[in-house]
Amino acid sequence: MRIRSNIPRTADVDCPNCGATHLKVALQVDEGGAYYKIDSTPCNQDGCHKRLCSTCSQFRCSDCLLTFCEEHLDVEYSGFKLCSVCARPRAEEYEEACA
C-alpha cells in the first residue's frame, strides 16, 4: 500500500484512557487506511472495553494472572491483588473458615 508523502511517519499520540503522551508513535497501514496505534493491553473484565497503555492505572490479578484496569481491583491485601471474579471464591473460603 502506498502512503501519501504528506502523512508523517511518526506522531505524538495521547492515550484515550489516561491522557499520557506517547512520543513518536509509528504510522500503521492496513487495508482500513493509515493510523497511529499505541501499544496496549485489553482489560480482561467482562464488558470493559478499555485498552491499557503502559502508563494506565492497571494491575495483574495475583490469582488468574490477567491484566485489569484499576477500577476492577476488588481486593488488595498484603501485596496480593484480586479481580472481582477471583475475589468471590476467596471470600467464600474465608467465610467458611470463620464459621
Rosetta constraint file for C-alpha pairs under 8 A:
AtomPair CA 1 CA 29 HARMONIC 7.62 0.50
AtomPair CA 1 CA 30 HARMONIC 7.70 0.50
AtomPair CA 3 CA 7 HARMONIC 7.35 0.50
AtomPair CA 3 CA 34 HARMONIC 7.87 0.50
AtomPair CA 8 CA 27 HARMONIC 7.54 0.50
AtomPair CA 9 CA 26 HARMONIC 6.02 0.50
AtomPair CA 9 CA 27 HARMONIC 5.21 0.50
AtomPair CA 10 CA 24 HARMONIC 4.92 0.50
AtomPair CA 10 CA 25 HARMONIC 5.14 0.50
AtomPair CA 10 CA 26 HARMONIC 4.52 0.50
AtomPair CA 10 CA 27 HARMONIC 5.58 0.50
AtomPair CA 10 CA 36 HARMONIC 7.76 0.50
AtomPair CA 11 CA 23 HARMONIC 6.70 0.50
AtomPair CA 11 CA 24 HARMONIC 4.81 0.50
AtomPair CA 11 CA 25 HARMONIC 5.29 0.50
AtomPair CA 11 CA 26 HARMONIC 6.86 0.50
AtomPair CA 11 CA 27 HARMONIC 7.64 0.50
AtomPair CA 11 CA 36 HARMONIC 7.41 0.50
AtomPair CA 12 CA 21 HARMONIC 6.48 0.50
AtomPair CA 12 CA 22 HARMONIC 5.60 0.50
AtomPair CA 12 CA 23 HARMONIC 4.45 0.50
AtomPair CA 12 CA 24 HARMONIC 5.16 0.50
AtomPair CA 12 CA 25 HARMONIC 6.02 0.50
AtomPair CA 13 CA 21 HARMONIC 5.57 0.50
AtomPair CA 13 CA 22 HARMONIC 5.25 0.50
AtomPair CA 13 CA 23 HARMONIC 6.61 0.50
AtomPair CA 13 CA 24 HARMONIC 7.77 0.50
AtomPair CA 13 CA 25 HARMONIC 6.67 0.50
AtomPair CA 13 CA 36 HARMONIC 7.42 0.50
AtomPair CA 13 CA 38 HARMONIC 7.49 0.50
AtomPair CA 14 CA 19 HARMONIC 5.36 0.50
AtomPair CA 14 CA 20 HARMONIC 5.45 0.50
AtomPair CA 14 CA 21 HARMONIC 4.33 0.50
AtomPair CA 14 CA 22 HARMONIC 6.09 0.50
AtomPair CA 15 CA 19 HARMONIC 4.76 0.50
AtomPair CA 15 CA 20 HARMONIC 5.40 0.50
AtomPair CA 15 CA 21 HARMONIC 6.44 0.50
AtomPair CA 15 CA 22 HARMONIC 7.45 0.50
AtomPair CA 15 CA 38 HARMONIC 7.45 0.50
AtomPair CA 15 CA 53 HARMONIC 6.98 0.50
AtomPair CA 17 CA 50 HARMONIC 7.37 0.50
AtomPair CA 17 CA 51 HARMONIC 7.80 0.50
AtomPair CA 17 CA 52 HARMONIC 7.31 0.50
AtomPair CA 17 CA 56 HARMONIC 7.00 0.50
AtomPair CA 18 CA 55 HARMONIC 7.35 0.50
AtomPair CA 18 CA 56 HARMONIC 5.50 0.50
AtomPair CA 18 CA 57 HARMONIC 7.75 0.50
AtomPair CA 20 CA 55 HARMONIC 6.84 0.50
AtomPair CA 20 CA 56 HARMONIC 7.98 0.50
AtomPair CA 22 CA 38 HARMONIC 7.37 0.50
AtomPair CA 25 CA 36 HARMONIC 6.31 0.50
AtomPair CA 25 CA 37 HARMONIC 6.97 0.50
AtomPair CA 25 CA 38 HARMONIC 6.72 0.50
AtomPair CA 26 CA 36 HARMONIC 6.17 0.50
AtomPair CA 26 CA 37 HARMONIC 7.39 0.50
AtomPair CA 27 CA 34 HARMONIC 6.67 0.50
AtomPair CA 27 CA 35 HARMONIC 5.71 0.50
AtomPair CA 27 CA 36 HARMONIC 4.86 0.50
AtomPair CA 27 CA 37 HARMONIC 7.35 0.50
AtomPair CA 28 CA 34 HARMONIC 5.63 0.50
AtomPair CA 28 CA 35 HARMONIC 5.27 0.50
AtomPair CA 28 CA 36 HARMONIC 5.71 0.50
AtomPair CA 28 CA 37 HARMONIC 6.79 0.50
AtomPair CA 29 CA 33 HARMONIC 5.72 0.50
AtomPair CA 29 CA 34 HARMONIC 4.41 0.50
AtomPair CA 29 CA 35 HARMONIC 6.48 0.50
AtomPair CA 30 CA 34 HARMONIC 6.57 0.50
AtomPair CA 38 CA 53 HARMONIC 6.97 0.50
AtomPair CA 39 CA 53 HARMONIC 6.16 0.50
AtomPair CA 39 CA 54 HARMONIC 7.70 0.50
AtomPair CA 40 CA 51 HARMONIC 5.65 0.50
AtomPair CA 40 CA 52 HARMONIC 5.04 0.50
AtomPair CA 40 CA 53 HARMONIC 4.38 0.50
AtomPair CA 40 CA 54 HARMONIC 6.85 0.50
AtomPair CA 41 CA 51 HARMONIC 5.37 0.50
AtomPair CA 41 CA 52 HARMONIC 5.04 0.50
AtomPair CA 41 CA 53 HARMONIC 6.52 0.50
AtomPair CA 41 CA 67 HARMONIC 7.73 0.50
AtomPair CA 42 CA 49 HARMONIC 7.11 0.50
AtomPair CA 42 CA 50 HARMONIC 6.01 0.50
AtomPair CA 42 CA 51 HARMONIC 4.35 0.50
AtomPair CA 42 CA 52 HARMONIC 5.92 0.50
AtomPair CA 42 CA 67 HARMONIC 7.53 0.50
AtomPair CA 42 CA 68 HARMONIC 7.63 0.50
AtomPair CA 43 CA 48 HARMONIC 6.40 0.50
AtomPair CA 43 CA 49 HARMONIC 6.80 0.50
AtomPair CA 43 CA 50 HARMONIC 5.76 0.50
AtomPair CA 43 CA 51 HARMONIC 6.15 0.50
AtomPair CA 43 CA 52 HARMONIC 6.75 0.50
AtomPair CA 43 CA 67 HARMONIC 5.90 0.50
AtomPair CA 43 CA 68 HARMONIC 4.43 0.50
AtomPair CA 43 CA 69 HARMONIC 5.71 0.50
AtomPair CA 44 CA 48 HARMONIC 7.25 0.50
AtomPair CA 44 CA 66 HARMONIC 6.58 0.50
AtomPair CA 44 CA 67 HARMONIC 6.05 0.50
AtomPair CA 44 CA 68 HARMONIC 5.50 0.50
AtomPair CA 45 CA 68 HARMONIC 6.41 0.50
AtomPair CA 45 CA 72 HARMONIC 7.18 0.50
AtomPair CA 50 CA 69 HARMONIC 7.75 0.50
AtomPair CA 52 CA 56 HARMONIC 5.54 0.50
AtomPair CA 52 CA 57 HARMONIC 7.89 0.50
AtomPair CA 52 CA 58 HARMONIC 7.42 0.50
AtomPair CA 52 CA 69 HARMONIC 7.19 0.50
AtomPair CA 56 CA 69 HARMONIC 7.64 0.50
AtomPair CA 57 CA 69 HARMONIC 6.05 0.50
AtomPair CA 57 CA 70 HARMONIC 5.49 0.50
AtomPair CA 58 CA 67 HARMONIC 6.91 0.50
AtomPair CA 58 CA 68 HARMONIC 5.60 0.50
AtomPair CA 58 CA 69 HARMONIC 4.24 0.50
AtomPair CA 58 CA 70 HARMONIC 4.72 0.50
AtomPair CA 59 CA 67 HARMONIC 5.72 0.50
AtomPair CA 59 CA 68 HARMONIC 5.56 0.50
AtomPair CA 59 CA 69 HARMONIC 6.38 0.50
AtomPair CA 59 CA 70 HARMONIC 6.19 0.50
AtomPair CA 59 CA 73 HARMONIC 7.47 0.50
AtomPair CA 59 CA 81 HARMONIC 7.39 0.50
AtomPair CA 60 CA 65 HARMONIC 5.56 0.50
AtomPair CA 60 CA 66 HARMONIC 5.45 0.50
AtomPair CA 60 CA 67 HARMONIC 4.43 0.50
AtomPair CA 60 CA 68 HARMONIC 6.35 0.50
AtomPair CA 60 CA 81 HARMONIC 7.21 0.50
AtomPair CA 61 CA 65 HARMONIC 4.77 0.50
AtomPair CA 61 CA 66 HARMONIC 5.60 0.50
AtomPair CA 61 CA 67 HARMONIC 6.46 0.50
AtomPair CA 61 CA 68 HARMONIC 7.51 0.50
AtomPair CA 61 CA 80 HARMONIC 7.81 0.50
AtomPair CA 61 CA 81 HARMONIC 5.40 0.50
AtomPair CA 61 CA 82 HARMONIC 4.82 0.50
AtomPair CA 61 CA 83 HARMONIC 5.73 0.50
AtomPair CA 62 CA 80 HARMONIC 5.76 0.50
AtomPair CA 62 CA 81 HARMONIC 5.46 0.50
AtomPair CA 62 CA 82 HARMONIC 5.86 0.50
AtomPair CA 63 CA 82 HARMONIC 6.55 0.50
AtomPair CA 63 CA 86 HARMONIC 6.54 0.50
AtomPair CA 64 CA 86 HARMONIC 7.09 0.50
AtomPair CA 68 CA 72 HARMONIC 6.36 0.50
AtomPair CA 68 CA 73 HARMONIC 7.50 0.50
AtomPair CA 68 CA 83 HARMONIC 7.50 0.50
AtomPair CA 69 CA 73 HARMONIC 7.46 0.50
AtomPair CA 72 CA 83 HARMONIC 6.12 0.50
AtomPair CA 72 CA 84 HARMONIC 6.74 0.50
AtomPair CA 73 CA 81 HARMONIC 6.89 0.50
AtomPair CA 73 CA 82 HARMONIC 6.24 0.50
AtomPair CA 73 CA 83 HARMONIC 5.20 0.50
AtomPair CA 73 CA 84 HARMONIC 6.84 0.50
AtomPair CA 74 CA 81 HARMONIC 7.63 0.50
AtomPair CA 74 CA 82 HARMONIC 5.91 0.50
AtomPair CA 74 CA 83 HARMONIC 5.28 0.50
AtomPair CA 74 CA 84 HARMONIC 5.07 0.50
AtomPair CA 74 CA 87 HARMONIC 6.66 0.50
AtomPair CA 75 CA 80 HARMONIC 7.80 0.50
AtomPair CA 75 CA 81 HARMONIC 5.72 0.50
AtomPair CA 75 CA 82 HARMONIC 5.12 0.50
AtomPair CA 75 CA 83 HARMONIC 6.92 0.50
AtomPair CA 75 CA 84 HARMONIC 7.62 0.50
AtomPair CA 75 CA 87 HARMONIC 6.47 0.50
AtomPair CA 76 CA 80 HARMONIC 5.50 0.50
AtomPair CA 76 CA 81 HARMONIC 4.47 0.50
AtomPair CA 76 CA 82 HARMONIC 6.45 0.50
AtomPair CA 77 CA 81 HARMONIC 6.68 0.50
AtomPair CA 82 CA 86 HARMONIC 5.92 0.50
AtomPair CA 82 CA 87 HARMONIC 5.58 0.50
AtomPair CA 83 CA 87 HARMONIC 5.99 0.50
AtomPair CA 84 CA 88 HARMONIC 6.42 0.50
AtomPair CA 85 CA 89 HARMONIC 7.80 0.50
AtomPair CA 86 CA 90 HARMONIC 6.82 0.50
AtomPair CA 87 CA 91 HARMONIC 6.13 0.50
AtomPair CA 88 CA 92 HARMONIC 6.33 0.50
AtomPair CA 89 CA 93 HARMONIC 6.17 0.50
AtomPair CA 90 CA 94 HARMONIC 6.19 0.50
AtomPair CA 91 CA 95 HARMONIC 6.18 0.50
AtomPair CA 92 CA 96 HARMONIC 6.23 0.50
AtomPair CA 93 CA 97 HARMONIC 6.20 0.50
AtomPair CA 94 CA 98 HARMONIC 6.23 0.50
AtomPair CA 95 CA 99 HARMONIC 6.19 0.50
